[in-house]
Amino acid sequence: MSKYTDQEYLKKEQYKDASNLDARIEVHKRFSENKQGWASWVFDTYETLTVDIDEYRRNVMKLTEERKNIVDDINLFYRKHDLGTMMDFLRGFGDVGQYKSGSMEGGIVQQSGQQLEEKMRVKPPPPVEKLLPSIPPVAPLSQIKRPMKKIIEQAYKLQHQLDLKEIVQP
């Protein structure tokens, strides 16, 4: 195990006082590649989240509509086509033995057309809300930017007050 992942070393040596942590913070401040400020980054991330949630919600609505169309098509098919009656009709052709269906021989066990229809019935897909989580829309950034900015500023200030020893300890 590397000493830099060893909890004991980190607590007792690397961060026994704030000097190493302060040096690390200073390196990040001076050589950070991020030219965008912390608040701007949070706001951009929030905007991306808003767009992604809106797209997700549109796709869920499309899937819900497609499911409704599939259910309607299945119901229409069964209203127009009574499979049980068709199977009983087909069994009536020719000299039908107990387990034969005329030219449809081949191991079909004699059963009522209704039972066969139930076995052959196409079931609609489950409702979308049973498969995917419902995500409410988030408020537009313009509505929450001012109170959010205060929270971001407080969070940024607090990050420098954290004692790494408290975080690292199990």
C-alpha positions in Angstrom: 0.0 0.0 0.0 1.2 3.5 -0.9 1.9 5.7 2.1 -0.4 8.3 0.4 -3.4 6.0 0.8 -2.4 4.8 4.3 -4.7 6.5 6.7 -2.3 6.3 9.6 0.5 8.0 7.6 -1.9 10.7 6.4 -3.1 11.5 9.9 0.2 11.3 11.8 2.7 12.6 9.2 1.3 14.2 6.0 -1.4 16.2 7.7 -0.2 16.3 11.3 -0.6 20.1 11.1 -2.0 22.4 8.6 1.2 23.4 6.9 1.1 20.6 4.2 -2.6 21.1 3.6 -2.0 24.9 3.3 0.8 24.3 0.8 -1.4 22.0 -1.2 -4.2 24.5 -1.3 -1.8 27.2 -2.4 -0.5 25.0 -5.2 -4.1 24.5 -6.4 -4.8 28.2 -6.3 -1.7 29.2 -8.2 -1.6 26.4 -10.8 -5.2 25.6 -11.3 -6.2 25.2 -14.9 -9.8 26.3 -14.2 -10.2 29.8 -15.5 -13.9 29.7 -14.6 -14.9 30.6 -11.1 -16.5 28.2 -8.6 -19.9 29.9 -8.8 -19.9 29.9 -12.6 -19.0 26.3 -12.7 -21.9 25.4 -10.3 -24.4 27.5 -12.4 -23.2 25.9 -15.6 -23.6 22.5 -14.1 -27.1 23.4 -12.9 -28.0 24.6 -16.4 -26.8 21.3 -17.8 -28.8 19.4 -15.2 -31.9 21.5 -16.1 -31.5 20.7 -19.9 -30.9 17.0 -19.2 -33.9 16.7 -16.9 -36.1 18.5 -19.4 -34.9 16.1 -22.1 -35.5 13.1 -19.9 -39.0 14.3 -19.1 -39.8 14.7 -22.8 -38.5 11.2 -23.6 -40.6 9.8 -20.8 -43.7 11.5 -22.2 -42.9 10.1 -25.7 -42.5 6.6 -24.2 -45.8 7.0 -22.4 -47.5 8.0 -25.6 -45.9 5.2 -27.5 -47.0 2.7 -24.8 -50.6 4.1 -25.1 -50.5 3.6 -28.9 -49.2 0.0 -28.5 -52.0 -0.8 -26.0 -54.6 0.8 -28.3 -53.2 -1.3 -31.3 -53.3 -4.5 -29.2 -56.9 -3.8 -28.1 -58.0 -3.0 -31.7 -56.4 -6.2 -32.9 -58.3 -8.3 -30.4 -61.6 -6.5 -31.1 -61.2 -7.3 -34.8 -59.7 -10.8 -34.5 -61.2 -13.5 -32.2 -58.3 -16.0 -32.1 -60.3 -18.5 -30.0 -63.1 -18.7 -32.6 -60.5 -18.9 -35.4 -58.7 -21.8 -33.7 -62.0 -23.7 -33.1 -62.9 -23.1 -36.7 -59.5 -24.5 -38.0 -59.8 -27.5 -35.8 -63.1 -28.4 -37.5 -61.4 -29.1 -40.8 -60.9 -32.7 -41.9 -60.9 -35.8 -39.8 -59.7 -34.5 -36.5 -58.4 -36.9 -33.9 -58.1 -36.1 -30.2 -54.7 -34.4 -30.7 -54.9 -33.4 -34.3 -56.0 -30.2 -36.0 -56.4 -31.2 -39.6 -53.5 -29.9 -41.6 -52.3 -28.2 -38.4 -51.1 -31.5 -36.9 -48.1 -31.5 -34.8 -48.5 -31.9 -31.1 -51.2 -29.4 -30.5 -53.0 -30.5 -27.3 -56.7 -30.2 -27.7 -58.0 -27.3 -25.6 -60.7 -24.7 -26.0 -60.0 -21.8 -28.3 -60.3 -19.5 -25.4 -57.5 -21.2 -23.5 -55.2 -21.1 -26.6 -56.1 -17.4 -27.1 -55.0 -16.6 -23.5 -51.7 -18.4 -24.1 -51.2 -16.5 -27.4 -52.3 -13.1 -26.1 -49.8 -10.3 -26.5 -49.5 -8.3 -23.3 -48.8 -4.6 -23.4 -45.5 -3.3 -22.1 -45.6 -2.2 -18.4 -46.4 1.4 -17.7 -43.3 3.7 -18.1 -43.6 5.0 -14.5 -43.0 1.4 -13.3 -39.7 1.2 -15.2 -38.3 4.7 -15.0 -38.2 7.1 -12.1 -40.3 10.2 -12.2 -38.1 13.3 -12.0 -39.9 16.6 -11.3 -38.7 19.6 -13.3 -36.2 21.9 -11.6 -36.6 25.6 -11.2 -35.0 27.7 -13.9 -31.7 29.2 -12.9 -33.1 32.7 -13.2 -35.5 32.0 -10.3 -32.9 30.5 -7.9 -29.7 32.2 -8.9 -29.7 34.8 -6.2 -30.3 32.5 -3.2 -28.1 29.8 -4.7 -25.2 32.3 -5.1 -25.3 32.9 -1.3 -25.2 29.2 -0.6 -22.3 28.7 -3.1 -20.3 31.6 -1.5 -20.8 30.1 2.0 -19.8 26.6 0.8 -16.7 28.0 -0.9 -15.7 29.8 2.3 -16.3 26.7 4.5 -14.1 24.4 2.4 -11.0 26.3 3.7 -12.1 25.8 7.3 -12.3 22.1 7.1 -9.8 20.1 9.1 -8.6 17.2 6.8 -7.8 15.2 9.9 -11.5 15.1 10.7 -12.3 14.0 7.2 -9.6 11.3 7.0 -10.3 9.7 10.3 -12.5 6.5 10.0 
